[in-house]
Amino acid sequence: MGGPEPAPYGSGAGAAARGDRARTAAAHAAASWLSMLRWAAGLLPPPARARAVAELDATGLSVAAAPFYPVRHGMRAALHDTRPVDERQGPSGRELVAALRSVETAVDGDRLLDAARVDWDVLAAAHARDPFPSVPSRALIARRDCPDPFTVALLTPWRAEVANRIAARQKNRTGPAERRSAYRAHTAPLVHCHDLSDEIRKVLLPHVSHLRTPLLRLLLAPGKAREVVRATARLDRLLAAVDHGDHGHLPRIQAFWDAVGAELRDTLGEDRTAWTAVARRLTRHKGSLRELLDTLGDPVPGSRKHGPDLRVLIQAPPSVLTAIVADLDDAALERAAERYVGDDRVRTADGLLVTALAQLERAGVAPRRPFARWAHGALAHRPGELAEVAWLYGGSPDLDGSLIRLARLRPDLRRRLAAAHAQPPAVDPVAELREQHDAVRAQLVLDSSCPDDTPWPRLLEAHAAEPLPEPVLWVLASRPGFPAVLARALPGARTEDLAVQGADAARHALAHLAGRSPGDVLDHLHASTAGATIHSIRARSTLDDRTVLDTARPAAVPLLYGRGLLPGDRSRDAWNSACAELFTDAARRFGPGFWHCLAHRLPIFEGTLPELLAPRPGDALASRLHRLAENPNRLAENPGEPAGTSPVHVLLERYEERVRAATALLHPDADLPGAYGPPDVRRSPDAHGSPGIHGSPGIHAFPGIHAFPDREAALRLLDAEGENLPLVARVASTVRPGLAIALPRLVAPYLRERGRIAELVPLAESARRTAARVADRRGEADAEAALGRALFLLGRYEEGVPACERALALFHDIGGPHGAARTSRDLGRVLLFLHRFPEAATVLERSRPLCREAGLPLLEGNVCLLLGHALRHLGRTAEAATAYRDAVTLLDGNGDGSGDGSGRERALDAAKRELDRLTADPT
């Protein structure tokens, strides 16, 4: 920041686009961190929840989470309106009712409701007075937030076209208040299948035979499908809805067949002949299921040429199923399963075939060649569900190879396959294991030689001499006491695979969920991995929830997982309760300011959640500052105390010393307070007790500097103290105004390095207000300049222009050439990014004499580079070439090691490149 910065267009449009993407990614990350904390805050009791939300709203993350609005190539981005519903400008009340009655299509009604402030009580009252026509009713009933009583009212009198639009509730028609900007998310939010209430189902069931396929699938909810099967008069229509469902509707497809099977078992019992007849006729029957069962004895021409359907047969009692399958040859068996099996020998991602195989095994059906072929085909699509088909092992070489490969990662399957063999105990199990390259054989050796006591010392010694084979390591991972050194030896092991092996392997997997840095868990791939790992552990009860919370790292992982649990998930309440206990206890111990500090710790914290919530030395300071900020009357110094000696004043003074010392060590050439004046400028302590707020004392002026052995130690201190920046600004604005004024420029280098630029905006605005209140014009100018630069870095160029203009006017009034030179450079750069080239050229031309007056040749070189860009865009090529030449001269002749050397080199390269392009011989 002390030297020239790279030109905005010097590296071409690609660099500008990369900058846009980086700022957009930062906004996405901030939104994700904030949403995780909001989820955690929502677990608290109402009074504590309100305080938590208020603190989170006041953090820098809430600012950083705002979508980035790029201004490129003279065009404004078309952004979605993400304001809350009560701030929308669309129609409401009677205006909305009138507008709805005039829409011509349901799509027009959807758009109208998306832009409106919807008051369902008003709409319900209007419908009661004068029922809405079909088109607006279709738009209203498609909304997920449409109340159940109003939905029932819209269905009375019955209109099939209105009822069928309920299926559109799967398309996230939730209203603008719950939508996210296109700049906040890479993909659309996931929308899960909508469950209908019993009140709505009661209205729909009498008309189920006239409903369309999407709505039929909504009705086939697990546990409620039997009433739908009984109510339908057209079983073929219901079956068509099932047959065309993809793997996302698998639970509802399975619910349909379970309901059909229950009805058939209640009626047919163990009548083998009746089961065979139903299996031939059911999928072609065009009436109700009851009609089919009542007419089983009647002959149906041509029915015997159709073979039985396996989907119906597997619903029969075990004895009936075994007998019928035994009478079918392989060809007939293949035809019976043709609704499962497609052209590639298995329906893509269809778990029903795997379920059928498992039911055949439970019924005691002997293994057959078609079964092995089906299982091998399904293995490519649903490998996680094939442990149940281990009974087919030995019937097909292809299936056997697939099961052995799968057994490497599946302890349950591995043990089942090993149990089918017998092997005498090995004389030397460790030597025997080294020879095994098959997980099943390795399992046999361990089970026969040491079923209860694993010889870990000998295994570790053997592994240190020569690494054990990978299949052996996977088998050992399922044993109690599995050491971390062997876990690290598994090459490229996925954490979700390691987590299912055993308790000790699961602990190791939880401790290594993140990638290169904690922020990687926000990436989609890492988020999916973390969620799959925790889900695998909880589904198998490998570890209890509290152990998972105590072990998973970084701390963002369990929050990310908990935020993604669906309301219908049976394990959600237990997880939320465990998390709520941790957060409630920590917030009570910490006191005010807990969520404020947590918001700044979480993005860079690498430990577990209990470690994140554990008390830290700085917590007492944050809590005290937060209480003082909430009670300004307590900030006044006692009349009997000398000025600047109160405990609050001493607290802030020590805070300032430590942050100044760390910043000076972290960025010795940073643009600290005082950089807008000559190096020898110092100010004595002002009336507000802020020594040298415009001075730049240098690194040796702070005794605390020796407390930091290296740069990383200083960075850790800033990470801890940086959590309290807004609190310090609020308290210092009353007790120590000079610190509040200097704070933005003091911490700017650190916040830039951490990607927390958005936090500079509220700090700079607070500094500006404080400086204006105490009539410190120099401080006000510094604050305006810091605000302008922060807005530029955030891409909020339109807002940055007036801030820079105000700062420049103040510097001219107080006679500060250093500040005026840098601020005019910043203003010209912002205007350049806004494509206001004439204004940019004028400002930058006026900036050059200011740089000379201030004695800043490197800054003048950067100004010349920006000026060249502006002149080139204006078509003044000769003048642009002159500006580029001046930039090369100034930048090349001042490489004395001062300032930002890398920035000077980048600016110099950009100036040379632009000059070569302008002066190149066209011939």
C-alpha positions, 0 to 999 in steps of 0.5 A: 500500500506504500508503493504503486498498485497494479493497474486495473486494466494493465493485465487485461479483461481476464484480470478484471474478471478474476477480481470479480469472481474473487469478490463474488466468491468472498461474498458467497463464503461470508453468506455461508459462514453467516448462515451456519451461525444463524442456524446455530443461533436458531437452536437457542431459547427465544431470549438468547436467540434474539440477542444472537441474531442482533449480534450477527447482524452487526458483524462484518460478515453481514456486510460481506454477505451482500451480493457483489454488484460488478460494473463492467463494460458500461453495463449494470448487472441484472440482479434479483431483488433479495429484499425482505417481503415487507420492503418489496415495492410490488402490489399488496392487499386489495391491489394484489387481489385485483391484479390476480383476478386480471392475470391471463396465465398461471405463469403470469400469476406466479411472477406477480406473486413473486414480486408482491407482498402476500398477505394470505388473510387478505387473499383468503377473505377475498376468495370467501367473498368472491372465489378466484377464477381458475387461473389465479387459483392455480398460481396461489395453490402452487405456493409452498407457503399457501396455508392449508385452510386456504388450499382447501378453500381453493379446491372447493368447488373441485377443479382438477386443473387447480388441484394438479398445480399443487405439484408445482410446490416442488419447484421452490415457489416460496416467495422472494424473501427466501430466495438467494441472489444469483450472485450468492450461490453457485447453484439453485437451492435444493428443493425436496419433495413436499409432503401434503397435510392430512387436511389436503389429502382428505380433499384429494383422495376422492378424486385420485383417479383424475390427478396427474402423475406429479401430484400422484407421486406427492400423495404416495408418501411413505406410510400413507400410500395404502389409502391412495391404493385403496381410493384409486379407481384406475390402478394403471394410472397410479402404476404409470406414475410409479413407473416413470419416477426416477431415483429421486422418488424411490421412497415413494415408489417403494411405498406404493409396492409396499402398500400393494403387497400389504393389500394382496397379502391380506386377501390372498394369504398363501394361495399360490394360484391366486398370487400367480394370477395377480402377478400376470394381471395387475400391471395391465388392470385398468380398474381398482385393486379391489375389482382385480381381486374380486374377479380373479376367478374369471377368465381373461383372454390372453392373460396366460401368454403374459408371464408374472411380474417379479415386482408383484411376486416378491410381495408374496409370503416366503413359501409362495415366492420360493415355490413360484420362482422354482417353477420358472426357468431362467428365461421366464425369470428374466421376463418376470424382471423386465420392468426392473431391467432395461437395455443396459441390463439394469434400470439406471439408479433403480434400487428396487432391483436390489430390494427384490434380490434382498427379499428373494434371499430372505425368502430362502430362494436358491441362488440362480444365474439371473440373480448374479447377473442382475446383482452385477449390473446393479453394482455399478449403480447402487454399490452401497446396497449390495451387502444383502446379496452376498448369498450369491457369492460363488455363482458368477466370476464377474459378481464374485470379483465385484463383491471382493472389490466392494468388500475392501471398504464394506466390513459387513460384506467382508465378514459375510463373505469370510464367514462362508469359508473355513480356515485353520489358524495361522502360525504367524498371522502377521507374516500371513497377512503380508501375503494377502492382497484380498480383503476377504482372505485377510479377514479370514486370517484375522478371524481365525488367528486372533478374533479378539486381540489384535497384535498391534505392536507386531503389526506396527513393527512390520508396517514400519519395516515394509508397508502392509498391503492396502486390503489388509489395512482396510481390514485392520481399520475395523478393529478396535484400537486402529492406530492413526499411523496406519490410517495415514498409510491408506492411500487416497482414502475417503473419509466417508469410507474410513468412517464406516470401518469402526469407532477408532477409524471414524475418529480419525476420519472426523479429525481430517474432514477439511482440505488444505484450509478450513475454508475448503469445507465451504466448497461443494465437494468438501461439504458433501464429503463432510456430510456423508462422513457424519451421516455414515457414522450416525446411521451405523451408530459407530459414535454418539452425537457428542463424540462426533461434535467433540472430534470433527474438525474444523468446527464449521463441519458439524454446523454445515452438516446440521444446517443441511438436515431436513425437517423430516429427518428422524435424527435431526432433533437429536443432533440439534439438541446436542448442538444447542446444549454446547452453544447455550452453555458457551453463550451463558459463560461468555456473556454479551458479544459471544456471537460477535466474536464467534463470527470472526473466529469460525472462518479461520478456526481449525479446531473442533467445535468444543475448542471453538466454544471454549473460554479464551483469554480475550473473551473477558475483554470482548464481553466487557467491551460489548457491555460498555457499548450497550451502556454508553452512560458507563463509559464516562470517566469519574470526575476524580480520576485524571484524564486517560487513567480510567480502566476503560481508557487503559484497556483501549490503550493496551489494545491499540499498542498490541494491534499497532505492534502486530501490524507494524511487524506484519506489514512494516511498509503498510499505509498506517495512520500517518502515511498521509504526512511526512515521516517526521510528522508527530502529534503530541497526545491530543485532548482525546488521549490518543497519542500520535494518531497521525504519526507513524512511530515505526516498529521500535516505538512499541515495546510489545513488538518483542512479544512476537517472535515471527510474522505468524505470531503477530498474525495470530494476535491480530486474528484474536484482537480483530474479532473485537474491532466493531466493539472497540470502535463503538467504545473508543468513539466515546472514551478514546476518539483518536483510536476510533478515527485511526482504527480503519487505516490501522487494521486495513493491511490486516483485513486485506490480507484476511479477505475481510475488506467489508469490515472496513466500511462500518469502521470507516463510517464510524471513524468519520462520524467520530472525527466530525463530532470532535472536529478533527478534520484531518481524521475525517479526511483519513476516514473518508479516504479509507472508506473510499478505498474499501468501497473500491476494493469491494467493487462498490464503485458508485459509492466510492466516488463521493467518499473519495471526493469528500476526502480530497476536498478535506485534504485540500482544505487542511493542506495535506499534499500526501493525502490529497495525492493518494486520494486523487489517485484513488478517485481517478482509479474508481472513475476509470473502473466506472468507464467515466474516462473524461473525468478520470483523466482530469482527476489524474492529470491534477494528481501528478503535481500533488505527487511531486509536491508530496515527494512520492515518485512511485505514486506518480508513476502509478498515476501516470499508468492510470492516466495512460489507460484513461487517455487510451480509452478516450482515443488520445493515443499520443498523450497516452503513450507519453503518460506510459513513458513517464510511468516507465521512467518513474517506476523504473528509476525508483526501485530502491526497495521502499514500498511494495516491490511486487506492486511496482514491478507489476505496474512497471510491466503493465506500463511497458506492455501498453507502451509497446502496444501503442508504439508498435509499427503497424507494418 
